[in-house]
Amino acid sequence: MDRENILQFYRRWQSLLKQRIDGYIYDDNMKLLPTRYIFSKFKKSIEKLLTNQLMETEKIILMPGIRGIGKTTLLAQAFAIEKYVKPKKDRLLLENIGKLDKRLYLDVSQLYAEHISLNDFFNLYEEIEDFHFEKPNKKILILLDEVHFDDNWSLFLKNIFDRSKGNNDILIIATGSSALQINMVSDLKRRIEVWDIYPMKFSENLILKYNKYPILHLSDNLQNALFNSHSAIEVFNYLKSKNLIIEQYFVKNVPIGTEDNFFKSGGFPSTIKLENELKAMELIKSVIDGIIIKDILTIKRFESNTILKISELLYLLAQSDVISYHKLQDTLRIPRQETLERLIEVLIIAGLLVKIPAYSHTYGSARKTPKFLFITPSLRAAILNNYFLSGIEGKKLEDYFTLLYQKDLKKNRDIGETKLSYDAAERGADFILTLNNNENIVIEVGFSKEEIKQVENTLKKVNGIYGIIFGSKNLEIVNDKIVKVPLPFLLSI
């Protein structure tokens, strides 16, 4: 690439950068938009950069996630970090913010459109800004959005890591699609941190939409009580002590209909400003189309007639409970099960689906078809145009619990690592959460009238310590073994 062309791009980019950043961090009234929970990690990393505390493996942070969940906004907020520093909470960051010598926000898709590689751009950037990655002698924050647009992004980051080895003056935060990691060179995996970005929880939706913050520490305490207790009675007693507090919070802070609206479209920050339900769903559908067109095609090579079946496959999965590979093959007219499995695999890699295996005492011996759930109920609602067949509406709560598991419970600081499966037998429970000591908690979510029997059946099969049913009208305990938990508790996690 011609040096002059890169220079002209950089000058144009810098001239419009403030306008671009402001568009992401302010609302229509020029009021700062709230931040997501993960933004606290941004502040901590920048603080470490400025106080010489960055470890080698903390200098490059990769943030994969599906489209539409606010990754670009997070980077823009990091670029404007001064506006989000709180004097009491962020005292050390505030004291050192003046040490940040250089900061760069760059949309790599714009580089791609100009046929400029990351390597070529940064060769010029070092020259213009008068530093070298080997020894910058200045604190530099680099924010790269949609880094996967550069075919050699992984090698580029590895080279930056190697060149900056031994100094802690550079922090790079890069976002990309959920499929980002499959193209990562192996040497880079050992050198960086990966922060997975997920769709929003209900509490985050309340913050961004209504500026209503959750009860302090309630989510962590609920997780610990629900999934780290010794008995159903212990769970019930804790929840009972919080029942009035949660009821009061929802009455005072949650407008009527908020829960339903959240399940329809509330997983995506990009839909928050849209009052029109149809427009919100169309936006989510465009996210799905973008994932199919821009992400999935880069993961695996399929014939064009197979690609055309992805939307139909998503629809079948969205309107079904558990569906066999054989039935999917027949319906979609896909000749080989291997092709179908590869299609589902890329939907998982792309971040749309989560695979929940059937429970088995022996690891790897279960032959039952897995359950496939969506990473947020908003995806299922958009695919079905919010029309749920009888018996399927409860799947949106299964989707939401899957999001909670991926985000909070899979690797929990207090509970430890857990595994999630489901009971594939007829009248089996929705989920089995296996703790790191191999004890099992049986979980049912939704609106089934046979929920107690389903939990009892699975508790006996897996020798579970207790069962939880989410979605009941009242907080109850059944036979000292099962706790029925109202929806607000689940939404408060």
Residue pairs with C-beta under 8 A, 6 or more apart in sequence:
1 115
1 116
1 117
1 120
3 124
5 114
5 116
6 116
6 120
6 121
6 124
7 124
7 128
9 110
9 111
9 114
9 116
9 121
10 121
10 124
10 125
10 128
13 106
13 110
17 105
20 76
20 105
21 76
21 79
21 80
21 105
24 33
24 72
24 73
24 76
24 77
25 32
25 33
25 73
25 76
25 77
25 80
25 83
26 32
26 33
27 33
27 273
28 273
32 83
32 84
33 73
33 77
33 208
34 207
34 208
34 211
35 74
35 77
35 84
36 70
36 74
36 200
36 204
36 207
36 208
36 269
37 204
38 74
38 195
38 197
39 74
39 77
39 78
39 84
41 195
42 74
42 77
42 78
42 81
42 173
43 81
43 84
43 85
43 90
43 93
45 54
45 58
45 61
45 171
45 173
46 78
46 81
46 93
46 100
46 141
46 171
47 53
47 90
47 92
47 93
47 96
48 54
48 58
48 168
48 171
49 100
49 139
49 141
49 168
49 169
49 170
49 171
50 93
50 96
50 97
50 99
50 100
50 139
51 92
51 96
52 168
53 168
54 168
54 171
55 168
56 161
56 165
56 168
56 191
57 190
57 191
57 192
57 193
58 171
58 193
59 161
59 164
59 168
59 170
59 171
59 172
59 192
60 157
60 160
60 161
60 172
60 174
60 188
60 191
60 192
60 193
61 171
61 172
61 173
61 174
61 192
61 193
61 194
61 195
62 147
62 157
62 174
62 176
62 180
62 181
62 184
62 192
62 193
62 194
62 195
63 71
63 74
63 173
63 174
63 175
63 176
63 194
63 195
63 196
63 197
64 175
64 176
64 177
64 178
64 179
64 180
64 181
64 194
64 196
64 197
64 351
65 71
65 175
65 177
65 178
65 196
65 197
65 198
65 351
66 177
66 178
66 199
66 287
66 291
66 350
66 351
66 352
66 375
67 177
67 287
67 290
67 291
67 295
68 268
68 269
68 270
68 271
68 283
68 284
68 287
69 197
69 198
69 199
69 200
69 267
69 268
69 269
69 270
70 197
70 200
70 269
70 270
71 145
71 175
71 197
72 107
72 145
72 146
72 175
73 269
74 175
74 197
75 105
75 143
75 145
75 173
75 175
76 105
77 83
77 84
78 141
78 143
78 173
79 103
79 105
79 141
79 143
81 93
81 97
81 100
82 97
85 93
85 94
85 97
87 94
99 139
100 139
100 141
101 138
101 139
101 140
102 129
102 131
102 138
102 139
102 140
102 141
103 140
103 141
103 142
103 143
104 125
104 140
104 141
104 142
104 143
105 143
105 145
106 121
106 142
106 143
106 144
106 145
107 145
107 146
108 118
108 144
108 145
108 146
108 147
108 148
108 149
108 150
108 153
109 145
109 146
109 149
111 117
111 118
111 121
111 149
111 150
112 149
112 150
117 150
117 152
117 156
118 144
118 147
118 150
118 152
118 153
118 156
119 152
119 156
119 159
122 156
122 160
126 132
126 133
131 137
131 138
131 140
132 163
133 160
133 163
133 164
133 170
134 163
134 164
134 167
135 167
136 164
136 167
136 169
136 170
137 169
138 169
139 169
140 169
140 170
140 171
141 171
141 173
142 170
142 171
142 172
142 173
143 172
143 173
143 174
144 172
144 173
144 174
144 175
145 174
145 175
146 175
146 176
146 177
147 153
147 157
147 174
147 175
147 176
147 180
148 176
148 177
148 179
148 180
148 183
148 298
150 156
153 174
153 176
153 183
154 183
154 184
154 185
154 188
155 185
157 172
157 174
157 188
157 192
158 185
158 187
158 188
158 191
160 170
160 172
161 188
161 191
161 192
164 170
175 197
177 291
177 294
177 295
177 350
177 351
178 295
178 349
178 350
178 351
179 295
179 296
179 298
179 299
179 346
179 349
179 350
179 351
181 189
181 194
182 299
182 349
196 406
198 375
198 376
198 403
198 406
198 407
199 267
199 268
199 375
199 376
199 378
199 403
200 208
200 266
200 267
200 268
200 269
200 376
201 403
201 404
201 407
201 493
202 259
202 262
202 266
202 400
202 491
202 492
203 214
203 219
203 491
203 492
205 262
205 266
205 267
205 272
206 212
206 213
206 214
206 253
206 254
206 258
207 213
207 214
208 269
208 272
209 266
209 272
210 253
210 255
212 253
212 254
214 249
214 492
215 245
215 246
215 249
215 492
218 242
218 245
218 246
218 492
219 408
219 492
219 493
220 414
221 238
221 242
222 239
222 242
222 489
222 492
222 493
223 408
223 409
223 412
223 414
223 415
223 493
224 414
224 415
225 234
225 235
225 238
225 239
226 235
226 239
226 468
226 485
226 489
226 493
227 409
227 412
227 415
227 418
227 433
227 435
227 441
228 414
228 415
228 435
229 235
229 238
229 466
230 465
231 465
231 466
231 480
232 466
232 467
232 477
232 480
232 481
232 482
232 483
233 477
233 480
235 466
235 468
235 483
236 475
236 477
236 483
239 475
239 483
239 485
239 489
240 475
242 489
243 475
246 488
246 489
246 492
247 488
249 488
249 492
250 488
259 487
259 491
261 277
262 491
263 377
263 378
263 381
263 396
263 400
264 277
264 280
264 281
264 378
264 381
264 386
265 271
265 274
265 277
265 280
265 281
265 283
265 284
265 378
265 381
265 382
266 272
266 378
267 375
267 376
267 377
267 378
267 379
267 403
268 283
268 284
268 287
268 376
268 378
270 283
270 287
271 280
271 283
271 284
271 378
274 280
274 283
277 386
281 381
281 382
281 385
281 386
284 378
284 379
284 381
284 382
285 382
285 383
288 311
288 314
288 352
288 379
288 382
288 383
291 350
291 351
291 352
292 307
292 310
292 311
295 350
296 307
296 310
296 346
296 347
296 350
297 307
299 346
299 349
299 350
300 342
300 345
300 346
302 339
302 342
302 343
306 334
306 339
306 343
309 332
309 334
309 343
310 343
310 347
312 332
313 328
313 332
313 340
313 343
313 344
313 347
314 347
314 352
314 383
315 383
315 384
316 323
316 328
316 331
316 332
317 323
317 353
317 372
317 374
318 374
318 379
318 380
318 383
318 384
318 395
319 384
319 388
319 389
319 392
320 392
321 371
321 391
321 392
321 395
322 369
322 371
322 422
322 424
323 369
324 369
325 337
325 340
325 341
325 369
326 337
328 334
328 340
329 335
329 337
329 340
332 340
334 340
334 343
344 353
344 355
344 372
347 353
348 354
348 355
351 375
352 374
352 375
352 379
353 372
353 373
353 374
353 375
354 372
354 373
354 374
354 375
354 402
354 406
355 370
355 371
355 372
356 370
356 371
356 372
356 373
356 402
356 420
356 421
356 422
356 431
357 366
357 370
357 371
357 421
357 422
358 366
358 368
358 369
358 370
358 371
358 421
358 422
358 423
358 424
359 366
359 421
359 422
359 423
359 424
359 432
359 461
359 462
360 366
360 421
366 421
366 424
368 424
369 424
371 422
373 395
373 398
373 399
373 402
374 380
374 399
374 402
375 399
375 402
375 403
375 406
376 399
376 400
376 403
377 395
377 396
377 397
377 399
377 400
379 399
380 395
380 396
380 399
381 396
388 395
388 396
393 446
393 447
394 445
394 446
394 447
394 448
394 471
395 446
397 445
397 446
397 470
397 471
397 487
397 490
398 430
398 431
398 445
398 446
400 445
400 490
401 430
401 431
401 443
401 445
401 470
401 490
402 420
404 490
404 493
405 418
405 420
405 433
408 493
409 415
409 418
409 420
409 433
410 417
410 418
410 420
411 417
411 418
412 418
415 435
415 436
416 435
416 436
417 436
418 433
418 434
418 435
418 436
419 433
419 434
420 431
420 432
420 433
420 434
421 431
421 432
421 434
422 428
422 429
422 430
422 431
422 432
423 429
423 430
423 432
423 442
423 454
423 457
423 458
423 461
423 462
425 457
425 458
425 461
427 450
427 453
427 454
427 457
428 454
428 457
428 458
428 461
429 442
429 443
429 444
429 454
429 455
429 457
429 458
429 459
429 467
430 443
430 444
430 445
430 446
430 454
431 442
431 443
431 444
431 445
432 440
432 441
432 442
432 443
432 458
432 462
432 464
433 440
433 441
433 442
433 443
434 440
435 441
439 464
439 465
440 462
440 463
440 464
440 465
441 464
441 465
441 466
441 467
441 468
442 455
442 458
442 459
442 462
442 464
442 466
442 467
442 468
443 467
443 468
443 469
443 470
444 451
444 454
444 455
444 467
444 468
444 469
444 470
445 469
445 470
445 471
445 490
446 470
446 471
447 471
448 454
451 469
452 469
452 478
452 482
455 467
455 468
455 469
455 482
456 467
456 481
456 482
458 464
458 467
459 466
459 467
459 481
459 482
466 481
466 482
466 483
467 481
467 482
467 483
468 482
468 483
468 485
469 482
469 483
469 484
469 485
470 485
470 487
470 489
470 490
471 485
471 486
471 487
471 490
472 484
472 485
472 486
473 486
474 484
474 486
475 483
475 484
475 485
475 486
475 489
476 483
476 484
477 483
477 484
478 484
